[in-house]
Amino acid sequence: MTPTDAIPDPVNPNPPVNANFDVAIPDLQLPKSWQFNVALEQSLGANQKVTMTYVGAVGRDLIHRFSYYGANPDFPSFTSITTNEGNSDYHAMQLQYHSA
């Protein structure tokens, strides 16, 4: 690559604008996540047992990216907005039977 090849194409300030835009909200936060579990175990005689476990994980303020192609006639190219609007939830019950 030559230095001339590294120069980006000029952006036309008059509509229609033919450049890609990547925007992040000004108060973007670090994402948060929590994992947790609890287990109960019960003996069933001398050589048997049952274990029941709850497992969970949640994510809040996760990075979410909205992408728009041709948002309006003045911006016909790609526009991307990064926010903290993402969330996730995982909940499970695990049941296990053991015998010797």
C-alpha positions, 0 to 999 in steps of 0.5 A, spaced: 500 500 500 502 506 498 501 513 502 496 515 497 492 509 497 491 510 505 488 517 504 480 516 505 475 518 500 473 525 501 466 526 504 461 530 500 458 534 506 452 536 501 446 531 501 446 525 499 452 523 503 455 517 501 459 515 507 458 510 513 457 513 520 458 509 526 456 513 532 456 511 540 451 514 545 455 519 549 454 515 556 456 508 554 457 504 560 461 497 561 456 491 560 454 487 567 453 480 568 452 476 574 452 468 574 448 464 580 446 457 582 443 453 588 443 446 589 439 441 594 441 434 595 437 428 598 439 421 600 434 416 598 437 410 602 444 408 603 446 408 595 442 413 592 441 420 592 437 426 588 440 433 586 436 439 584 440 445 581 438 452 579 443 455 575 442 462 572 445 468 569 443 475 567 446 481 563 445 488 563 447 494 559 450 490 554 452 493 548 447 493 542 448 495 535 443 498 531 444 498 524 441 502 518 442 502 511 439 507 507 436 511 513 433 516 509 434 519 502 440 524 504 444 518 508 443 512 503 449 508 506 450 505 512 449 508 519 450 504 526 448 506 533 452 503 539 448 503 545 447 499 552 440 497 550 442 489 550 440 484 556 440 477 556 437 472 561 439 464 562 435 460 567 435 452 568 434 447 573 438 441 573 436 434 576 440 428 577 439 421 580 445 418 583 446 410 585 452 407 587 
